[in-house]
Amino acid sequence: MISIPGTGKILDALLAHVVILDEAGTIRAVNQSWRNFADYNALIDGSYGVGSNYLEDCDRAKGECAKEAPFVAQGIRDVIAGRSEQFWLDYPCHAPDEQRWFQVRVRRLHGLPNLSIVVTHENITEVKRSEQALFEEKERARVTLQSIADGIITTDAGGAIEYVNPVAEALTGWLGREARGLPLEKAESTCCVTLTWINLR
């Protein structure tokens, strides 16, 4: 176990699931959030993984949500070896009754006599849901704009072109991928007819 006065209370105050590894990848300490998550999901025994090898657990991981495990293990090995200062990755960890996403972050814990690695798992489900909702909203807007009979160009907040619908492509002679990032004024000067532009931000 990691023995630093006050360390346990600090770790337990964090909402993220935290494990401390040694230079071999062995789990030396976990926080209360890790223990709560393990209890809720019936993942491991009463030791909560302390004493087991985290890298070996990642190497052996199987199942629908385990495809990122080899990348996590390699990221930890790179941090341990000093090839990287830190590593992070978003990954799914779905339960039978809900979809969940987490972000794992790996960093060296400086200031200790022996090499220690901090691995945190933070629930980012709400962020992923918001990103998915935004993507679906923009996709619906794209489909709608493609079906409109008028020439439509959308821009970002700075006036740079983001999207050109097929009618606007025909009017300007540009393909959408060619126009993306150009200032709207360039499209207006190219075309002799009126185009409709929309700022979607």
VEXFIPA-78492 format. One record per residue (C-alpha): x, y, z; residue in one letter. Coordinates in steps of 0.001 Angstrom, whole numbers, padded with zeros to 6 digits, always signed. Example, Ala and Ser with C-alpha at 12.3 -4.5 7.8 and 13.67 -1.06 7.14 Angstrom:
BEGIN
+012300-004500+007800A
+013670-001060+007140S
! end
This chain:
BEGIN
+000000+000000+000000M
+001031+003621-000572I
+001783+005170+002812S
+001680+008967+002855I
-000113+010848+005646P
-003512+012017+004402G
-003221+010288+001010T
-006154+007929+001637G
-008521+010758+002537K
-007460+012759-000506I
-007992+009815-002858L
-011356+008988-001300D
-012535+012577-001826A
-012130+012204-005609L
-015169+011230-007688L
-013009+009514-010290A
-012102+005853-009778H
-008411+005875-008831V
-005774+003151-008600V
-002089+003548-007735I
+000340+001193-009475L
+003992+000405-008834D
+006667+000058-011518E
+005555-003511-012274A
+001914-002523-012772G
+000784-004016-009463T
-002131-002253-007770I
-000948-000753-004465R
-003934+001394-003505A
-007467+002213-004658V
-009918+004908-003601N
-013490+004736-002338Q
-015008+005507-005751S
-013141+002510-007189W
-014439+000307-004376R
-018012+001583-004805N
-017928+000934-008547F
-016544-002557-007993A
-019265-003347-005430D
-022030-002017-007697Y
-020833-004053-010683N
-019656-007128-008732A
-016331-006870-010552L
-013703-008096-008077I
-013312-009624-004626D
-012964-007901-001267G
-009370-006848-001972S
-010648-004625-004800Y
-007696-005707-006897G
-004989-004534-004500V
-002015-006841-005019G
-003096-007952-008485S
-001350-006817-011651N
-003331-004186-013531Y
-001393-004727-016759L
-002082-008460-016740E
-005761-007758-016077D
-005840-005491-019146C
-004009-008104-021238D
-006571-010764-020252R
-009656-008548-020649A
-012358-009955-022920K
-015839-008916-023911G
-017670-006288-025914E
-016181-003348-024010C
-012633-004712-023712A
-011187-003806-027118K
-009512-000682-025684E
-007788-002665-022901A
-004601-003437-024910P
-004202+000267-025721F
-004599+001167-022036V
-002005-001442-021052A
+000440-000109-023643Q
-000195+003450-022498G
+000592+002491-018904I
+003757+000671-019993R
+004878+003752-021930D
+004397+005968-018862V
+006198+003487-016608I
+009117+003290-019051A
+009295+007075-019351G
+008417+007070-023051R
+005348+009196-022277S
+004568+011623-019480E
+000873+010773-019567Q
-001742+008792-021460F
-005509+009140-021852W
-008288+007346-023721L
-012092+007416-023853D
-013749+004003-023752Y
-017218+002443-023369P
-018150+000407-020301C
-021826-000340-020806H
-024053-001917-018173A
-027078-004112-018993P
-029442-001237-018201D
-027477+001770-019478E
-024733+002913-021789Q
-021688+004395-020047R
-018423+005947-021155W
-015299+006644-019161F
-012011+008422-019711Q
-008877+006768-018358V
-005859+008942-017575R
-002417+007682-016623V
+000261+009875-015011R
+003421+009501-012981R
+003111+010409-009307L
+006152+012573-008632H
+007838+013182-005284G
+007894+009582-004030L
+011010+007478-003443P
+009642+004671-005646N
+008006+004986-009051L
+004232+005194-008733S
+001612+005554-011448I
-001822+007126-010970V
-004621+005677-013094V
-007963+007492-012981T
-011242+006489-014590H
-013756+009333-014866E
-017376+008919-015925N
-017925+011032-019058I
-021310+009571-020010T
-023102+012930-019977E
-020413+014471-022183V
-020742+011627-024700K
-024536+011908-024683R
-024296+015640-025364S
-021818+015033-028185E
-024114+012395-029705Q
-027157+014674-029433A
-025238+017503-031118L
-024055+015176-033885F
-027589+013936-034525E
-028911+017503-034584E
-026289+018591-037102K
-026906+015466-039194E
-030633+016246-039346R
-029798+019799-040383A
-027420+018512-043076R
-030048+016163-044525V
-032601+018983-044530T
-030211+021413-046227L
-029324+018862-048890Q
-032968+018485-049854S
-033712+022225-050131I
-034044+023550-053685A
-032186+026790-052863D
-028448+027261-052727G
-027432+027033-049070I
-024053+027727-047471I
-023449+027397-043730T
-020619+029110-041872T
-019011+029050-038464D
-019029+031990-036054A
-016110+033586-037901G
-017771+033474-041307G
-015739+030544-042656A
-017671+028130-044843I
-018558+024803-043215E
-021087+023288-045614Y
-022276+023824-049189V
-025412+022035-050347N
-025659+020482-053854P
-027592+023444-055303V
-024970+025906-054028A
-022253+023651-055435E
-023884+023895-058865A
-024244+027676-058593L
-020684+028357-057406T
-018888+025569-059232G
-017286+024510-055942W
-017385+021172-054241L
-018202+021370-050541G
-014822+019962-049538R
-013073+022639-051620E
-015060+025497-050093A
-014754+024362-046472R
-012773+026904-044461G
-012915+029667-047068L
-014476+033043-046202P
-018106+033470-047240L
-017216+036598-049208E
-015301+034463-051693K
-018415+032445-052500A
-020503+035594-052853E
-018013+037117-055284S
-017926+033922-057330T
-021672+033609-057835C
-023903+036012-059735C
-027113+034855-058033V
-028282+035146-054462T
-027201+032435-052036L
-028669+031778-048600T
-026099+031472-045834W
-026765+030140-042352I
-024645+030397-039232N
-025318+027147-037346L
-023317+028138-034208R
! end
